[in-house]
């Protein structure tokens, strides 16, 4: 008898969450690059975002690559309570944690570097701490976008950190955000076509011009 080998199931996101803070004063800040990524996906896939009080966020539902259903979410709970919004979506649609792809900023990566992972700790990021706490799991994919470290950071690691992450990109950095977000969209689309695990090679290998600067 011929043995039937079942191919491994691809991990394809069903909810894509970008982390950030509401209010206009946080627009285009480094900490809100997750919001900017969701806006870019919304434009590319023609999925409008509207405020959804039940989900405590801006939410949109539509079709991604391959005509697969996808949901986009920007929590409006402020960063350190992002998990409340994420959990409300996964509970409503009865989705497992691993179906959620979270996009957020990472100060430990140079501007323009991206890192896609299947799981992991919060790494000190308050939004991810909340997501892990409310999803009761670290086993969900995440895409980190580098925002670089502040130049005036001290030995204790605190000076300049808050003003850096909540600050707006400098003029030369701002010119790079467009290409970075274009790449992020390509990376997310690849997770739909090949699954998160295979997409990691591509997503983790690209450098923007800033990464060497």
Z-matrix of the N, CA and C atoms (Angstrom, degrees):
N
C 1 1.457
C 2 1.534 1 110.07
N 3 1.329 2 116.18 1 134.23
C 4 1.466 3 120.08 2 180.00
C 5 1.520 4 110.02 3 -76.47
N 6 1.334 5 114.58 4 129.80
C 7 1.464 6 119.09 5 179.40
C 8 1.527 7 109.06 6 -76.26
N 9 1.324 8 115.55 7 132.23
C 10 1.465 9 120.55 8 178.02
C 11 1.527 10 108.08 9 -94.16
N 12 1.316 11 115.03 10 118.86
C 13 1.462 12 120.06 11 -179.75
C 14 1.520 13 108.45 12 -98.42
N 15 1.304 14 115.71 13 119.86
C 16 1.466 15 120.59 14 179.25
C 17 1.524 16 108.74 15 -85.15
N 18 1.341 17 117.90 16 125.14
C 19 1.462 18 119.46 17 179.00
C 20 1.527 19 110.62 18 -66.10
N 21 1.327 20 117.21 19 148.76
C 22 1.466 21 119.71 20 -179.99
C 23 1.527 22 110.98 21 -62.34
N 24 1.316 23 115.51 22 144.90
C 25 1.457 24 120.12 23 179.62
C 26 1.525 25 109.81 24 -73.68
N 27 1.334 26 116.23 25 129.84
C 28 1.459 27 119.82 26 178.95
C 29 1.521 28 109.40 27 -76.57
N 30 1.333 29 115.40 28 139.52
C 31 1.460 30 120.48 29 175.79
C 32 1.529 31 108.11 30 -88.46
N 33 1.320 32 115.92 31 106.90
C 34 1.463 33 122.33 32 -177.76
C 35 1.530 34 108.60 33 -117.95
N 36 1.331 35 118.11 34 126.82
C 37 1.467 36 120.47 35 -176.99
C 38 1.527 37 112.16 36 -61.20
N 39 1.327 38 114.90 37 144.29
C 40 1.465 39 120.72 38 173.35
C 41 1.529 40 111.44 39 -113.76
N 42 1.328 41 115.30 40 -22.41
C 43 1.469 42 121.25 41 174.23
C 44 1.528 43 107.26 42 -130.71
N 45 1.330 44 116.52 43 128.98
C 46 1.461 45 120.30 44 176.29
C 47 1.520 46 107.36 45 -115.23
N 48 1.319 47 115.52 46 121.81
C 49 1.459 48 122.29 47 -175.08
C 50 1.524 49 109.58 48 -114.64
N 51 1.312 50 116.24 49 131.96
C 52 1.467 51 120.58 50 171.80
C 53 1.511 52 108.78 51 -109.66
N 54 1.323 53 117.02 52 130.86
C 55 1.465 54 120.50 53 -177.83
C 56 1.527 55 110.96 54 -91.65
N 57 1.330 56 114.95 55 144.01
C 58 1.459 57 120.86 56 178.79
C 59 1.512 58 110.30 57 -179.61
N 60 1.316 59 115.78 58 -172.92
C 61 1.462 60 122.34 59 177.06
C 62 1.517 61 109.99 60 -116.18
N 63 1.348 62 117.83 61 141.04
C 64 1.462 63 120.02 62 174.77
C 65 1.530 64 110.56 63 -73.23
N 66 1.292 65 116.85 64 -177.63
C 67 1.467 66 126.08 65 -178.97
C 68 1.532 67 110.49 66 84.41
N 69 1.325 68 115.97 67 137.77
C 70 1.469 69 121.12 68 -178.30
C 71 1.526 70 114.17 69 -57.16
N 72 1.352 71 117.28 70 -30.84
C 73 1.471 72 118.99 71 -176.42
C 74 1.530 73 112.17 72 -64.76
N 75 1.329 74 117.32 73 -17.53
C 76 1.462 75 120.21 74 179.19
C 77 1.533 76 112.81 75 -95.46
N 78 1.333 77 116.99 76 -4.57
C 79 1.461 78 120.17 77 -179.97
C 80 1.524 79 110.37 78 -58.48
N 81 1.319 80 116.11 79 138.23
C 82 1.457 81 123.37 80 175.27
C 83 1.523 82 113.72 81 61.22
N 84 1.337 83 116.24 82 22.47
C 85 1.464 84 119.05 83 171.97
C 86 1.531 85 108.90 84 -88.97
N 87 1.323 86 115.96 85 162.71
C 88 1.464 87 120.37 86 -178.47
C 89 1.531 88 111.24 87 -60.39
N 90 1.320 89 116.32 88 -39.91
C 91 1.468 90 121.33 89 -176.92
C 92 1.533 91 111.78 90 -66.31
N 93 1.335 92 116.78 91 -17.57
C 94 1.464 93 120.94 92 -176.41
C 95 1.522 94 112.93 93 -102.82
N 96 1.314 95 117.71 94 18.03
C 97 1.463 96 118.20 95 -178.82
C 98 1.538 97 111.06 96 -67.17
N 99 1.333 98 117.00 97 -23.09
C 100 1.467 99 120.28 98 173.73
C 101 1.524 100 111.12 99 -64.15
N 102 1.341 101 116.83 100 -40.83
C 103 1.469 102 121.30 101 175.00
C 104 1.530 103 110.01 102 -61.47
N 105 1.340 104 115.47 103 -44.04
C 106 1.470 105 120.09 104 -178.74
C 107 1.527 106 110.74 105 -61.66
N 108 1.327 107 116.80 106 -35.71
C 109 1.473 108 120.88 107 178.59
C 110 1.521 109 111.03 108 -65.61
N 111 1.344 110 116.89 109 -41.88
C 112 1.468 111 120.24 110 178.33
C 113 1.525 112 110.29 111 -65.69
N 114 1.327 113 117.24 112 -39.26
C 115 1.463 114 120.45 113 176.83
C 116 1.530 115 110.66 114 -60.58
N 117 1.338 116 116.29 115 -40.36
C 118 1.469 117 120.75 116 179.43
C 119 1.529 118 110.97 117 -65.57
N 120 1.331 119 116.95 118 -41.29
C 121 1.471 120 120.58 119 176.96
C 122 1.523 121 110.89 120 -65.87
N 123 1.328 122 115.96 121 -39.53
C 124 1.468 123 121.22 122 178.92
C 125 1.528 124 110.58 123 -59.67
N 126 1.332 125 116.38 124 -43.93
C 127 1.469 126 120.45 125 179.44
C 128 1.530 127 110.89 126 -67.91
N 129 1.322 128 116.40 127 -44.29
C 130 1.467 129 120.77 128 -175.72
C 131 1.521 130 111.32 129 -65.01
N 132 1.322 131 116.72 130 -42.96
C 133 1.475 132 121.43 131 -175.58
C 134 1.522 133 112.82 132 -94.17
N 135 1.331 134 117.07 133 0.52
C 136 1.477 135 121.43 134 179.96
C 137 1.530 136 111.18 135 56.23
N 138 1.346 137 114.01 136 46.77
C 139 1.462 138 120.56 137 175.96
C 140 1.534 139 107.73 138 -112.83
N 141 1.329 140 118.29 139 102.37
C 142 1.472 141 119.64 140 -178.16
C 143 1.529 142 111.58 141 -68.07
N 144 1.324 143 114.66 142 147.05
C 145 1.460 144 121.38 143 177.58
C 146 1.526 145 109.20 144 -106.45
N 147 1.320 146 115.96 145 132.46
C 148 1.461 147 120.61 146 175.69
C 149 1.525 148 108.80 147 -133.02
N 150 1.320 149 115.68 148 154.72
C 151 1.466 150 118.72 149 -179.38
C 152 1.524 151 110.43 150 -68.13
N 153 1.317 152 115.57 151 130.54
C 154 1.457 153 122.17 152 -179.72
C 155 1.532 154 107.10 153 -123.40
N 156 1.317 155 116.06 154 107.97
C 157 1.471 156 120.14 155 -175.49
C 158 1.526 157 112.19 156 -66.31
N 159 1.323 158 115.61 157 -33.61
C 160 1.470 159 119.40 158 179.76
C 161 1.525 160 110.51 159 -61.55
N 162 1.341 161 115.81 160 -37.35
C 163 1.463 162 120.85 161 -178.74
C 164 1.528 163 112.90 162 -95.93
N 165 1.332 164 117.08 163 0.11
C 166 1.461 165 122.31 164 179.99
C 167 1.533 166 111.68 165 52.46
N 168 1.319 167 115.36 166 44.09
C 169 1.456 168 118.22 167 -178.95
C 170 1.511 169 112.49 168 -168.28
N 171 1.312 170 115.34 169 176.11
C 172 1.454 171 121.28 170 169.20
C 173 1.523 172 107.10 171 -85.97
N 174 1.321 173 115.93 172 129.03
C 175 1.462 174 120.71 173 -168.39
C 176 1.518 175 110.00 174 -137.38
N 177 1.319 176 116.01 175 144.28
C 178 1.450 177 121.51 176 174.91
C 179 1.515 178 110.45 177 -146.96
N 180 1.311 179 116.39 178 148.04
C 181 1.461 180 121.79 179 -178.91
C 182 1.518 181 108.70 180 -131.79
N 183 1.323 182 116.36 181 135.08
C 184 1.455 183 119.77 182 -179.50
C 185 1.513 184 110.89 183 -172.15
N 186 1.328 185 115.71 184 -154.01
C 187 1.459 186 121.14 185 -177.58
C 188 1.524 187 110.27 186 -111.94
N 189 1.332 188 114.74 187 131.63
C 190 1.449 189 120.92 188 175.11
C 191 1.516 190 110.16 189 -98.01
N 192 1.329 191 117.76 190 -161.63
C 193 1.462 192 121.36 191 178.63
C 194 1.527 193 111.81 192 -55.65
N 195 1.321 194 116.36 193 141.41
C 196 1.456 195 120.64 194 -179.46
C 197 1.505 196 113.33 195 73.61
N 198 1.352 197 116.11 196 16.05
C 199 1.472 198 121.35 197 -178.00
C 200 1.526 199 112.46 198 57.35
N 201 1.335 200 115.73 199 32.41
C 202 1.464 201 120.39 200 176.73
C 203 1.526 202 109.55 201 -89.76
N 204 1.318 203 116.23 202 138.61
C 205 1.463 204 120.52 203 -178.91
C 206 1.528 205 109.86 204 -67.02
N 207 1.312 206 115.16 205 137.28
C 208 1.467 207 120.21 206 179.51
C 209 1.523 208 109.17 207 -144.35
N 210 1.313 209 115.23 208 151.07
C 211 1.463 210 121.93 209 177.90
C 212 1.520 211 108.58 210 -123.11
N 213 1.320 212 116.43 211 135.58
C 214 1.460 213 122.89 212 179.36
C 215 1.522 214 108.78 213 -111.00
N 216 1.343 215 116.17 214 139.97
C 217 1.465 216 120.02 215 -175.93
C 218 1.524 217 111.27 216 -142.18
N 219 1.333 218 114.89 217 131.57
C 220 1.470 219 122.28 218 168.55
C 221 1.528 220 106.87 219 -119.10
N 222 1.329 221 118.50 220 101.70
C 223 1.471 222 119.83 221 179.90
C 224 1.528 223 111.14 222 -59.78
N 225 1.334 224 116.14 223 137.02
C 226 1.459 225 121.30 224 178.24
C 227 1.531 226 110.93 225 -107.98
N 228 1.311 227 115.77 226 25.27
C 229 1.464 228 122.08 227 -175.29
C 230 1.529 229 112.47 228 -92.23
N 231 1.326 230 117.64 229 0.08
C 232 1.459 231 125.02 230 -166.18
C 233 1.528 232 108.54 231 75.69
N 234 1.320 233 112.86 232 152.53
C 235 1.459 234 120.98 233 -167.47
C 236 1.535 235 113.94 234 -52.24
N 237 1.333 236 116.96 235 -47.97
C 238 1.471 237 119.15 236 -171.59
C 239 1.531 238 113.82 237 -74.75
N 240 1.351 239 116.89 238 -0.59
C 241 1.473 240 119.95 239 174.69
C 242 1.538 241 111.23 240 -123.14
N 243 1.310 242 116.31 241 21.97
C 244 1.472 243 121.06 242 -176.70
C 245 1.522 244 112.66 243 -56.45
N 246 1.332 245 116.24 244 -34.51
C 247 1.463 246 120.65 245 -176.80
C 248 1.517 247 113.79 246 -60.80
N 249 1.347 248 117.12 247 -29.39
C 250 1.467 249 120.06 248 179.37
C 251 1.530 250 110.31 249 -61.35
N 252 1.321 251 115.36 250 -44.80
C 253 1.466 252 120.68 251 179.74
C 254 1.526 253 111.00 252 -66.97
N 255 1.320 254 116.21 253 -44.73
C 256 1.474 255 120.44 254 -179.18
C 257 1.528 256 110.59 255 -61.42
N 258 1.328 257 116.18 256 -45.07
C 259 1.463 258 120.57 257 -178.88
C 260 1.526 259 111.57 258 -63.85
N 261 1.331 260 117.04 259 -34.77
C 262 1.465 261 119.08 260 -179.58
C 263 1.531 262 110.53 261 -64.72
N 264 1.332 263 116.98 262 -34.61
C 265 1.471 264 120.25 263 178.41
C 266 1.528 265 110.77 264 -72.78
N 267 1.333 266 117.11 265 -46.95
C 268 1.473 267 119.36 266 -178.04
C 269 1.519 268 111.03 267 -65.93
N 270 1.335 269 117.20 268 -34.48
C 271 1.469 270 119.70 269 178.56
C 272 1.527 271 110.85 270 -69.09
N 273 1.330 272 116.77 271 -42.58
C 274 1.469 273 120.97 272 -177.61
C 275 1.530 274 110.90 273 -63.71
N 276 1.333 275 116.10 274 -42.47
C 277 1.471 276 119.98 275 -177.54
C 278 1.536 277 112.89 276 -94.40
N 279 1.344 278 115.97 277 1.73
C 280 1.473 279 121.40 278 178.99
C 281 1.538 280 111.21 279 55.49
N 282 1.330 281 114.81 280 52.97
C 283 1.462 282 121.49 281 -178.00
C 284 1.527 283 110.59 282 -106.94
N 285 1.329 284 118.11 283 143.45
C 286 1.464 285 121.20 284 177.39
C 287 1.527 286 110.57 285 -76.55
N 288 1.336 287 117.56 286 158.07
C 289 1.468 288 120.73 287 -179.80
C 290 1.523 289 113.16 288 -54.17
N 291 1.336 290 117.21 289 -38.19
C 292 1.466 291 119.49 290 -174.81
C 293 1.531 292 113.18 291 -68.33
N 294 1.330 293 117.39 292 -8.34
C 295 1.465 294 120.27 293 177.34
C 296 1.535 295 111.82 294 -83.81
N 297 1.333 296 116.70 295 -4.71
C 298 1.462 297 122.25 296 -175.87
C 299 1.535 298 110.11 297 -99.55
N 300 1.325 299 116.94 298 126.66
C 301 1.464 300 122.20 299 172.08
C 302 1.523 301 107.91 300 -108.04
N 303 1.329 302 116.57 301 119.61
C 304 1.464 303 121.08 302 -178.43
C 305 1.527 304 109.46 303 -105.32
N 306 1.322 305 116.28 304 130.38
C 307 1.459 306 122.58 305 178.94
C 308 1.527 307 108.57 306 -111.52
N 309 1.326 308 116.59 307 128.79
C 310 1.466 309 118.77 308 -176.72
C 311 1.523 310 111.31 309 -156.67
N 312 1.324 311 115.17 310 168.91
C 313 1.465 312 122.78 311 -177.34
C 314 1.526 313 111.35 312 -80.78
N 315 1.333 314 115.37 313 150.14
C 316 1.458 315 120.47 314 176.91
C 317 1.526 316 109.55 315 -138.99
N 318 1.332 317 114.83 316 116.52
C 319 1.462 318 121.50 317 -178.85
C 320 1.531 319 111.98 318 -72.37
N 321 1.322 320 117.88 319 -20.34
C 322 1.459 321 121.06 320 -177.81
C 323 1.526 322 112.71 321 -83.36
N 324 1.324 323 116.97 322 -4.49
C 325 1.463 324 121.30 323 175.84
C 326 1.525 325 109.18 324 -108.09
N 327 1.340 326 117.28 325 141.30
C 328 1.470 327 119.52 326 175.93
C 329 1.520 328 110.29 327 -62.10
N 330 1.326 329 116.09 328 153.24
C 331 1.454 330 120.16 329 177.71
C 332 1.522 331 109.34 330 -55.71
N 333 1.333 332 115.42 331 127.15
C 334 1.455 333 120.22 332 178.53
C 335 1.509 334 115.08 333 100.51
N 336 1.330 335 116.96 334 -17.32
C 337 1.460 336 119.27 335 176.67
C 338 1.524 337 109.11 336 -81.11
N 339 1.313 338 116.86 337 142.39
C 340 1.463 339 120.69 338 176.08
C 341 1.519 340 109.42 339 -126.08
N 342 1.329 341 115.31 340 149.54
C 343 1.465 342 121.26 341 178.78
C 344 1.525 343 108.59 342 -136.06
N 345 1.314 344 115.81 343 118.43
C 346 1.462 345 121.88 344 175.31
C 347 1.520 346 108.37 345 -104.48
N 348 1.327 347 116.40 346 128.68
C 349 1.461 348 121.60 347 -178.96
C 350 1.537 349 109.56 348 -135.44
N 351 1.333 350 114.85 349 155.58
C 352 1.468 351 120.36 350 179.10
C 353 1.522 352 112.53 351 -81.55
N 354 1.328 353 116.83 352 -25.06
C 355 1.466 354 120.87 353 -176.58
C 356 1.522 355 108.03 354 -166.51
N 357 1.329 356 116.24 355 179.41
C 358 1.454 357 119.73 356 176.57
C 359 1.513 358 112.38 357 149.04
N 360 1.323 359 115.24 358 178.73
C 361 1.463 360 121.21 359 -178.87
C 362 1.530 361 109.88 360 -82.88
N 363 1.322 362 115.55 361 178.43
C 364 1.463 363 120.68 362 -179.71
C 365 1.519 364 111.74 363 -76.32
N 366 1.324 365 117.11 364 -22.40
C 367 1.454 366 120.49 365 179.96
C 368 1.517 367 113.48 366 60.67
N 369 1.332 368 117.14 367 29.03
C 370 1.455 369 120.60 368 178.52
C 371 1.520 370 114.52 369 84.81
N 372 1.333 371 117.62 370 0.09
C 373 1.465 372 120.90 371 -179.10
C 374 1.527 373 109.62 372 -85.61
N 375 1.338 374 116.60 373 120.08
C 376 1.472 375 120.38 374 -173.82
C 377 1.525 376 112.79 375 -62.85
N 378 1.320 377 116.94 376 -36.47
C 379 1.462 378 119.46 377 178.37
C 380 1.517 379 111.79 378 -64.17
N 381 1.334 380 116.38 379 -39.81
C 382 1.457 381 120.35 380 178.91
C 383 1.522 382 111.68 381 -72.82
N 384 1.324 383 116.69 382 -33.22
C 385 1.474 384 119.44 383 175.12
C 386 1.527 385 109.83 384 -58.54
N 387 1.325 386 115.65 385 -44.50
C 388 1.467 387 120.56 386 179.92
C 389 1.530 388 111.02 387 -66.71
N 390 1.332 389 116.93 388 -41.00
C 391 1.471 390 120.50 389 179.88
C 392 1.524 391 110.87 390 -62.17
N 393 1.326 392 116.34 391 -46.09
C 394 1.465 393 121.07 392 -179.77
C 395 1.530 394 110.55 393 -63.74
N 396 1.332 395 115.85 394 -40.79
C 397 1.463 396 120.50 395 -179.66
C 398 1.531 397 111.60 396 -63.31
N 399 1.325 398 117.29 397 -44.02
C 400 1.471 399 120.18 398 -175.55
C 401 1.520 400 113.23 399 -82.18
N 402 1.326 401 117.30 400 -25.50
C 403 1.468 402 119.52 401 176.15
C 404 1.528 403 111.14 402 -87.92
N 405 1.339 404 116.32 403 -8.25
C 406 1.468 405 122.59 404 179.21
C 407 1.533 406 110.80 405 56.14
N 408 1.323 407 115.75 406 36.38
C 409 1.461 408 119.75 407 -177.77
C 410 1.524 409 109.78 408 -165.68
N 411 1.331 410 115.29 409 149.42
C 412 1.464 411 121.20 410 169.80
C 413 1.527 412 110.29 411 -100.89
N 414 1.322 413 115.83 412 -3.57
C 415 1.463 414 120.41 413 -172.64
C 416 1.528 415 111.84 414 -90.54
N 417 1.303 416 115.39 415 67.54
C 418 1.461 417 121.47 416 171.26
C 419 1.525 418 107.57 417 -143.07
N 420 1.350 419 116.93 418 144.97
C 421 1.459 420 119.55 419 -175.82
C 422 1.521 421 112.61 420 -67.97
N 423 1.327 422 114.27 421 152.17
C 424 1.458 423 119.90 422 178.09
C 425 1.525 424 109.56 423 -145.77
N 426 1.324 425 114.96 424 146.11
C 427 1.457 426 122.00 425 178.35
C 428 1.522 427 107.70 426 -120.44
N 429 1.326 428 115.01 427 112.60
C 430 1.464 429 120.59 428 -179.48
C 431 1.530 430 109.34 429 -94.79
N 432 1.324 431 115.66 430 137.47
C 433 1.456 432 121.71 431 177.47
C 434 1.524 433 108.40 432 -114.74
N 435 1.314 434 116.61 433 121.90
C 436 1.459 435 120.64 434 -177.06
C 437 1.520 436 112.92 435 -67.10
N 438 1.332 437 115.45 436 135.11
C 439 1.469 438 120.53 437 174.73
C 440 1.523 439 111.09 438 -118.56
N 441 1.336 440 117.69 439 0.05
C 442 1.455 441 121.31 440 178.32
C 443 1.519 442 113.26 441 75.61
N 444 1.326 443 115.12 442 161.76
C 445 1.464 444 121.48 443 179.46
C 446 1.524 445 110.08 444 -93.26
N 447 1.349 446 117.17 445 152.45
C 448 1.473 447 119.20 446 174.29
C 449 1.526 448 109.93 447 -68.91
N 450 1.312 449 116.18 448 146.23
C 451 1.469 450 119.81 449 -177.47
C 452 1.521 451 112.11 450 -72.03
N 453 1.340 452 116.33 451 -24.87
C 454 1.461 453 119.23 452 -174.96
C 455 1.527 454 112.86 453 -99.06
N 456 1.344 455 117.09 454 23.07
C 457 1.459 456 119.35 455 -179.22
C 458 1.530 457 110.27 456 -67.81
N 459 1.332 458 117.85 457 138.68
C 460 1.460 459 121.76 458 -175.64
C 461 1.523 460 110.53 459 -95.67
N 462 1.324 461 114.87 460 179.42
C 463 1.469 462 120.07 461 -178.98
C 464 1.520 463 112.18 462 -62.12
N 465 1.340 464 117.33 463 -30.67
C 466 1.469 465 118.64 464 -179.62
C 467 1.523 466 111.60 465 -83.43
N 468 1.347 467 116.17 466 -3.83
C 469 1.462 468 119.69 467 172.46
C 470 1.515 469 115.32 468 81.32
N 471 1.349 470 118.28 469 7.67
C 472 1.460 471 118.90 470 -173.83
C 473 1.529 472 113.78 471 -106.55
N 474 1.318 473 118.04 472 -38.53
C 475 1.455 474 120.69 473 -173.87
C 476 1.529 475 110.86 474 -59.14
N 477 1.295 476 115.28 475 126.27
C 478 1.454 477 120.16 476 174.80
C 479 1.514 478 115.04 477 83.23
N 480 1.324 479 118.40 478 -9.55
C 481 1.466 480 119.97 479 -175.26
C 482 1.522 481 111.87 480 -66.19
N 483 1.330 482 116.75 481 -50.84
C 484 1.466 483 120.27 482 -177.10
C 485 1.520 484 110.93 483 -63.39
N 486 1.335 485 116.22 484 -46.26
C 487 1.462 486 119.10 485 -178.97
C 488 1.529 487 110.84 486 -65.77
N 489 1.344 488 116.62 487 -28.09
C 490 1.465 489 120.06 488 178.62
C 491 1.524 490 110.94 489 -70.54
N 492 1.329 491 117.39 490 -52.53
C 493 1.470 492 119.44 491 -175.25
C 494 1.525 493 111.42 492 -69.67
N 495 1.341 494 117.36 493 -31.43
C 496 1.468 495 120.10 494 179.84
C 497 1.526 496 112.30 495 -91.55
N 498 1.331 497 116.11 496 0.90
C 499 1.460 498 120.52 497 179.26
C 500 1.523 499 110.95 498 -87.72
N 501 1.329 500 114.88 499 161.64
C 502 1.462 501 120.13 500 177.69
C 503 1.527 502 109.98 501 -83.40
N 504 1.314 503 116.02 502 157.28
C 505 1.453 504 120.98 503 178.29
C 506 1.527 505 109.67 504 -65.79
N 507 1.333 506 115.23 505 144.14
C 508 1.462 507 119.64 506 175.65
C 509 1.530 508 108.89 507 -67.21
N 510 1.337 509 118.20 508 164.48
C 511 1.471 510 119.85 509 -178.85
C 512 1.524 511 113.54 510 -55.69
N 513 1.335 512 117.51 511 -40.25
C 514 1.472 513 118.15 512 -178.69
C 515 1.523 514 110.76 513 -73.78
N 516 1.336 515 117.07 514 -33.15
C 517 1.472 516 120.06 515 175.87
C 518 1.528 517 110.57 516 -67.38
N 519 1.332 518 115.78 517 -40.57
C 520 1.470 519 120.65 518 -176.61
C 521 1.529 520 111.50 519 -60.00
N 522 1.349 521 116.59 520 -31.84
C 523 1.469 522 120.25 521 178.74
C 524 1.528 523 111.81 522 -65.81
N 525 1.335 524 116.28 523 -23.54
C 526 1.465 525 120.64 524 -177.36
C 527 1.523 526 112.90 525 -89.76
N 528 1.333 527 116.83 526 -15.31
C 529 1.467 528 119.92 527 -174.48
C 530 1.514 529 111.34 528 -63.73
N 531 1.340 530 118.21 529 -39.52
C 532 1.465 531 121.20 530 178.80
C 533 1.522 532 112.44 531 -56.37
N 534 1.351 533 118.11 532 -55.45
C 535 1.473 534 120.07 533 177.51
C 536 1.525 535 113.23 534 -60.24
N 537 1.334 536 116.88 535 -36.22
C 538 1.471 537 119.89 536 179.31
C 539 1.526 538 110.10 537 -63.97
N 540 1.322 539 116.99 538 -46.06
C 541 1.469 540 120.14 539 -179.04
C 542 1.526 541 111.27 540 -68.02
N 543 1.329 542 116.91 541 -33.49
C 544 1.471 543 120.08 542 175.38
C 545 1.525 544 109.72 543 -60.99
N 546 1.335 545 115.73 544 -42.84
C 547 1.461 546 119.54 545 178.63
C 548 1.527 547 110.70 546 -66.38
N 549 1.323 548 117.40 547 -40.04
C 550 1.468 549 121.05 548 179.04
C 551 1.534 550 110.34 549 -59.63
N 552 1.323 551 116.80 550 -42.05
C 553 1.469 552 120.47 551 177.28
C 554 1.532 553 109.96 552 -61.28
N 555 1.335 554 117.37 553 -44.99
C 556 1.473 555 121.22 554 178.62
C 557 1.526 556 110.48 555 -59.94
N 558 1.320 557 115.15 556 -41.88
C 559 1.467 558 121.22 557 -179.09
C 560 1.527 559 110.55 558 -62.84
N 561 1.335 560 116.49 559 -47.73
C 562 1.472 561 120.53 560 -179.80
C 563 1.530 562 109.92 561 -63.62
N 564 1.325 563 116.80 562 -41.08
C 565 1.469 564 119.57 563 179.54
C 566 1.524 565 110.98 564 -62.00
N 567 1.333 566 116.50 565 -33.72
C 568 1.463 567 120.25 566 178.97
C 569 1.527 568 111.56 567 -67.34
N 570 1.344 569 116.78 568 -30.49
C 571 1.471 570 118.99 569 177.69
C 572 1.525 571 110.47 570 -65.57
N 573 1.332 572 117.20 571 -26.91
C 574 1.466 573 120.76 572 177.06
C 575 1.524 574 111.26 573 -76.99
N 576 1.323 575 115.57 574 -33.77
C 577 1.468 576 119.72 575 -175.06
C 578 1.530 577 112.48 576 -84.68
N 579 1.348 578 116.24 577 -34.15
C 580 1.465 579 120.04 578 -173.79
C 581 1.527 580 113.81 579 -122.57
N 582 1.321 581 117.15 580 -8.29
C 583 1.457 582 120.50 581 -173.48
C 584 1.527 583 109.94 582 90.06
N 585 1.328 584 115.95 583 157.10
C 586 1.473 585 120.90 584 -175.10
C 587 1.525 586 111.57 585 -61.25
N 588 1.332 587 117.15 586 -43.93
C 589 1.466 588 119.92 587 -173.75
C 590 1.529 589 112.06 588 -60.90
N 591 1.322 590 117.17 589 -45.85
C 592 1.464 591 119.91 590 -179.98
C 593 1.522 592 111.57 591 -70.87
N 594 1.315 593 117.31 592 -32.32
C 595 1.467 594 121.11 593 -179.28
C 596 1.524 595 112.11 594 -67.73
N 597 1.326 596 117.14 595 -20.26
C 598 1.463 597 120.91 596 -176.58
C 599 1.529 598 112.27 597 -58.28
N 600 1.332 599 117.67 598 -40.22
C 601 1.463 600 120.09 599 -178.45
C 602 1.518 601 111.47 600 -57.74
N 603 1.327 602 115.71 601 -45.84
C 604 1.462 603 120.38 602 -179.19
C 605 1.528 604 111.06 603 -69.87
N 606 1.311 605 116.11 604 -46.69
C 607 1.461 606 120.63 605 -174.13
C 608 1.527 607 112.98 606 -66.86
N 609 1.315 608 117.05 607 -26.66
C 610 1.456 609 120.37 608 -175.54
C 611 1.524 610 113.21 609 -96.81
N 612 1.335 611 117.30 610 3.13
C 613 1.462 612 119.25 611 -174.02
C 614 1.520 613 113.78 612 -108.08
N 615 1.340 614 116.90 613 -9.56
C 616 1.466 615 120.10 614 -172.40
C 617 1.516 616 111.58 615 -87.74
N 618 1.335 617 116.47 616 140.14
C 619 1.461 618 122.17 617 173.44
C 620 1.515 619 109.21 618 -119.67
N 621 1.317 620 115.92 619 131.30
C 622 1.458 621 118.54 620 168.86
C 623 1.519 622 106.73 621 -77.88
N 624 1.334 623 119.01 622 166.76
C 625 1.465 624 120.13 623 177.96
C 626 1.520 625 113.21 624 -57.27
N 627 1.348 626 116.49 625 -24.57
C 628 1.459 627 119.96 626 -177.07
C 629 1.520 628 113.50 627 -74.08
N 630 1.329 629 116.21 628 -23.92
C 631 1.472 630 119.35 629 -172.57
C 632 1.520 631 111.92 630 -64.38
N 633 1.317 632 116.34 631 -24.04
C 634 1.459 633 119.19 632 178.88
C 635 1.520 634 111.32 633 -102.89
N 636 1.331 635 115.31 634 2.22
C 637 1.465 636 118.56 635 -174.97
C 638 1.509 637 112.38 636 -95.40
